[in-house]
Amino acid sequence: MYLVKTPPIVKTIFADFVWHIETDIKEVYLTFDDGPIPGLTPWVLDVLAEYNSKATFFCVGENVKKNRSIFDRIIQEGHTIGNHTYNHLNGWNTENEVYIQNVAECDNYMETNLFRPPYGKMKPSQSSLIKSEKTVVMWDVLSGDFDLSITKEKCLTNVIENYSQGSVIVFHDNIKAEEKLKFVLPSFLEHLAENGFVSSNLGCLIHEYA
């Protein structure tokens, strides 16, 4: 069970996390979790380049280690990167020391003060430790591209009907999401262009909080 649109009450309760960006222009912030992986992540980069769009990639450390050239391309093409733990750990099911060490292990392969917990799940005690060094980025819109029970058309609808100016939107560059992502991403970028929106990276957070 998940919510496509994050309710305002959740954003208020967890106001120390980033859910959306206040902006005066028509822009959204596409984010991609779990990569980089061969095949799909380069395809995402190609599509973003085609639409002159920027994004933020919350990378799993072990995937960066395996696919360094793809990770380097993400940075070279002007996108922002964030820590997504080394092994994609669920914080609710992980002891604090192990979780924090896993975040630190991911830092061995990238420099970033942005962090997104896998599954959006971490304990308050873990959050307190991480927030002392990193900005925790959650989301305004969850596409559902990971959900095998919905169609690719429904995934596109999830995004189009719920984004607004300043939305942080979650996609995944992983195998589970590949079929939906390859349908949704070009269609959504086309929709944004037709409506005068651009996709930006979250570099503003690095400048503000670093």
C-alpha positions as a printed Julia matrix, in Angstrom:
210×3 Matrix{Float64}:
  0.0    0.0     0.0
  1.33   3.42   -0.94
  0.03   6.91   -1.59
  0.69   8.46   -4.99
  0.3   11.99   -3.6
  1.88  12.77   -0.25
 -0.8   14.26    2.04
 -0.14  17.75    3.45
 -0.41  16.43    7.01
  2.54  14.1     6.39
  4.62  16.98    5.07
  3.71  19.0     8.16
  4.56  16.25   10.63
  7.9   15.56    8.92
  8.66  19.16    8.01
 12.4   18.59    8.39
 12.35  16.43    5.26
 12.17  17.88    1.74
  8.9   16.96    0.01
  8.66  19.68   -2.63
 10.55  22.8    -3.66
  9.2   26.32   -3.44
  9.79  27.83   -6.85
  8.54  30.78   -8.85
  8.87  29.05  -12.2
  7.1   26.13  -13.86
  9.47  23.35  -12.94
  9.34  19.9   -11.34
 12.09  17.73   -9.93
 12.34  14.25  -11.39
 14.2   11.73   -9.24
 15.33   8.2   -10.03
 16.0    5.65   -7.29
 18.05   2.43   -7.12
 20.5    2.7   -10.03
 22.72   2.99  -11.83
 22.3   -0.17  -13.86
 23.39  -1.09  -17.41
 20.85  -0.58  -20.16
 18.15   1.28  -18.3
 20.07   4.13  -16.67
 21.84   5.06  -19.94
 18.43   4.99  -21.65
 17.05   7.36  -19.0
 19.99   9.69  -19.57
 19.4    9.61  -23.33
 15.73  10.53  -22.9
 16.49  13.3   -20.43
 19.03  14.73  -22.87
 16.51  14.58  -25.71
 14.15  16.78  -23.71
 16.91  18.98  -22.27
 15.84  17.86  -18.79
 17.77  17.44  -15.57
 17.09  15.03  -12.72
 18.46  13.7    -9.45
 19.59  10.09   -9.11
 19.48   8.51   -5.65
 22.06   5.81   -6.18
 22.66   2.52   -4.39
 26.33   2.29   -3.48
 26.88  -1.27   -4.69
 25.41  -0.32   -8.07
 27.76   2.66   -8.31
 30.68   0.35   -7.51
 29.64  -2.07  -10.28
 28.76   0.58  -12.85
 31.11   3.47  -12.27
 31.17   4.67  -15.87
 27.37   5.08  -15.87
 27.52   6.95  -12.56
 30.2    9.24  -13.95
 28.01   9.96  -16.97
 25.15  11.02  -14.67
 27.38  13.7   -13.16
 29.0   14.71  -16.45
 25.59  15.4   -17.99
 24.61  17.84  -15.24
 22.39  15.72  -13.04
 22.54  15.6    -9.24
 23.22  12.47   -7.21
 22.08  11.36   -3.77
 22.84   8.56   -1.29
 20.32   5.67   -1.24
 22.36   3.42    1.12
 24.92   0.89   -0.05
 22.63  -2.17   -0.1
 19.14  -0.62   -0.4
 18.31  -1.27    3.25
 14.88  -0.94    4.84
 15.57   1.15    7.93
 12.58  -0.24    9.8
 14.11  -3.72    9.64
 17.71  -2.71   10.33
 19.61  -1.94   13.53
 20.7    1.67   13.78
 24.43   1.0    13.74
 24.16  -1.24   10.69
 21.98   1.29    8.87
 24.25   4.26    9.55
 27.3    2.25    8.55
 25.55   1.31    5.31
 24.87   4.96    4.52
 28.52   5.73    5.25
 29.65   2.88    2.99
 27.64   4.42    0.14
 29.45   7.71    0.8
 32.7    5.97   -0.1
 31.52   5.94   -3.72
 30.01   9.42   -4.05
 30.07  12.91   -2.62
 26.62  14.24   -1.77
 24.71  15.68    1.15
 21.39  14.41   -0.24
 19.85  11.23    1.14
 16.68   9.28    0.43
 15.84   6.22    2.54
 14.93   3.13    0.48
 11.17   2.52    0.64
 10.93   5.88    2.44
 11.44   3.93    5.66
 13.77   4.76    8.5
 13.43   4.97   12.26
 13.33   8.38   13.98
 16.62   7.52   15.65
 18.2    6.82   12.26
 16.72  10.01   10.84
 18.18  12.1    13.66
 21.65  10.78   13.0
 21.45  11.23    9.23
 19.94  14.74    9.36
 23.01  16.01   11.17
 25.0   15.56    7.96
 22.53  15.23    5.09
 19.33  16.67    3.69
 16.64  13.99    3.61
 14.68  14.18    0.35
 11.32  12.43    0.18
  8.68  13.17   -2.48
  5.47  14.88   -3.45
  4.45  12.32   -6.11
  5.22   8.58   -6.2
  4.74   7.3    -9.75
  4.12   3.67   -8.81
  6.41   2.43  -11.59
  7.52  -0.35   -9.2
  3.94  -1.6    -8.77
  3.44  -4.73  -10.86
 -0.33  -4.59  -10.28
 -0.91  -1.39  -12.27
 -0.65  -0.72  -15.99
  1.85   1.62  -17.57
 -1.05   3.88  -18.53
 -2.13   4.09  -14.89
  1.43   4.91  -13.9
  1.44   7.84  -16.33
 -1.92   9.0   -15.01
 -0.57   8.85  -11.46
  2.05  11.42  -12.34
  0.09  13.69  -14.68
 -2.87  14.04  -12.33
 -0.84  14.72   -9.18
  2.17  16.88  -10.0
  2.26  20.63   -9.52
  4.85  23.4    -9.63
  7.78  22.36   -7.43
  6.82  18.68   -7.13
  9.53  16.15   -6.34
  8.56  13.07   -8.37
  9.87   9.53   -7.88
 10.73   7.08  -10.65
 13.03   4.05  -10.44
 15.83   3.02  -12.76
 15.61  -0.64  -11.8
 14.52  -3.81  -13.58
 11.14  -4.01  -11.88
 10.19  -0.55  -13.14
 11.73  -0.81  -16.61
  8.63  -1.6   -18.67
  6.55   1.19  -17.14
  9.39   3.69  -17.09
 10.08   3.26  -20.8
  6.46   4.14  -21.51
  5.95   6.85  -18.9
  9.14   8.91  -18.99
  9.04  10.1   -22.64
  5.28  10.67  -22.4
  5.58  12.68  -19.21
  8.49  14.76  -20.47
  6.46  15.51  -23.61
  3.51  16.5   -21.41
  5.72  18.82  -19.36
  7.09  20.49  -22.5
  3.62  20.99  -23.94
  2.56  22.69  -20.69
  5.57  24.93  -20.35
  7.25  22.99  -17.54
 10.88  21.99  -17.21
 12.52  19.28  -15.13
 15.37  20.47  -12.9
 17.83  18.69  -10.63
 18.03  19.22   -6.88
 21.32  21.05   -7.0
 19.55  23.91   -5.22
 19.48  21.78   -2.09
 23.2   21.1    -2.24
 23.9   24.83   -2.51
 21.47  25.67    0.28
 22.35  23.01    2.82
 25.97  22.03    2.15
